[in-house]
Amino acid sequence: MLEGVSTNFAIVSPLDLELTRILNPNVDLEIPAPRSQFIKYAAINALLQREREDKTQNIEDYQMLLQKVGAECSRLGKLVNDLTVFNQQYSFLEYGPDDMLMTELRL
């Protein structure tokens, strides 16, 4: 019902709706939690936070992103898979020549 609605910021996209389902970030409470089905939201939140606050903070690959959100090293495969699928649906990441290198968030 909200998809396609024009707001002061932009037109509501499917990505906007997907993110608002779960993404109500609170760093102090570690929301979203960097585990299980929420790991992709924690990662996206970290990328958005970097875009808003400090673009000099470098997040060059999935391993660095995993460390940034504080997830266990064993979750790397899940993070890569989840963000790859999410990016195929919503096309929000820019990649460099090496697919593991995220050059910027495309929003």
C-alpha positions in Angstrom: 0.0 0.0 0.0 2.9 2.4 0.8 5.1 1.4 -2.1 5.4 4.2 -4.7 4.0 6.9 -2.3 5.8 10.2 -2.8 7.3 11.7 0.4 9.4 14.8 1.2 12.5 12.6 0.9 11.7 10.3 -2.1 9.3 7.8 -3.4 8.8 4.8 -1.0 10.6 1.9 -2.5 10.5 -1.9 -1.8 13.9 -1.5 0.0 12.5 1.2 2.2 9.6 -1.1 3.3 11.9 -4.1 3.8 14.3 -2.1 6.0 11.5 -0.5 8.1 10.2 -4.0 8.9 13.1 -4.6 11.3 15.6 -1.7 11.1 15.0 0.6 14.0 18.6 1.0 15.0 19.8 1.6 18.5 23.6 1.2 18.9 23.4 1.1 22.7 20.9 -1.8 22.6 22.7 -3.5 19.6 19.5 -3.3 17.5 19.5 -4.9 15.0 21.5 -7.8 16.5 24.3 -9.0 14.3 23.1 -12.6 14.2 20.8 -15.0 12.3 18.2 -13.3 10.1 19.1 -9.8 11.4 22.8 -9.9 10.3 22.0 -8.2 6.9 20.1 -5.4 8.7 22.9 -4.9 11.2 25.4 -4.7 8.2 23.2 -2.3 6.2 22.8 -0.1 9.4 26.6 0.0 9.7 26.9 1.0 6.1 24.3 3.7 6.5 25.9 5.0 9.7 29.2 5.2 7.9 27.5 7.2 5.1 25.9 9.6 7.5 28.7 10.1 10.1 32.2 9.3 8.8 32.9 8.5 5.3 36.6 8.2 6.1 35.8 5.1 8.2 36.7 2.4 5.7 34.6 -0.7 5.2 36.2 -2.4 2.2 35.0 -5.9 2.3 32.6 -8.3 4.0 35.1 -9.3 6.6 35.5 -5.7 7.8 31.8 -5.3 7.7 31.4 -8.4 9.9 33.9 -7.0 12.4 32.2 -3.6 12.4 28.8 -5.1 13.4 30.4 -7.4 16.0 29.3 -10.7 14.6 31.1 -14.0 14.9 33.6 -14.9 12.2 31.6 -18.0 11.4 28.8 -15.7 10.1 30.8 -14.5 7.2 29.2 -16.9 4.7 25.7 -15.9 5.8 26.5 -12.2 5.6 27.9 -12.5 2.1 24.9 -14.6 1.0 22.3 -12.4 2.6 23.7 -9.2 1.2 24.2 -10.7 -2.2 20.6 -11.8 -2.4 19.4 -8.5 -1.0 21.5 -6.5 -3.4 20.2 -8.6 -6.3 16.7 -7.6 -5.3 17.3 -3.9 -4.4 20.6 -3.0 -6.0 22.0 -0.8 -3.2 25.7 -1.7 -3.2 28.4 -0.6 -5.6 31.2 -3.2 -6.1 34.8 -2.7 -7.3 36.7 -5.0 -9.6 36.8 -7.7 -6.9 33.2 -8.6 -5.9 34.3 -8.7 -2.3 35.1 -5.0 -2.3 32.2 -2.7 -1.7 33.1 0.7 -3.0 30.0 2.6 -1.8 26.4 2.4 -0.7 24.1 3.3 -3.5 21.1 5.1 -2.0 
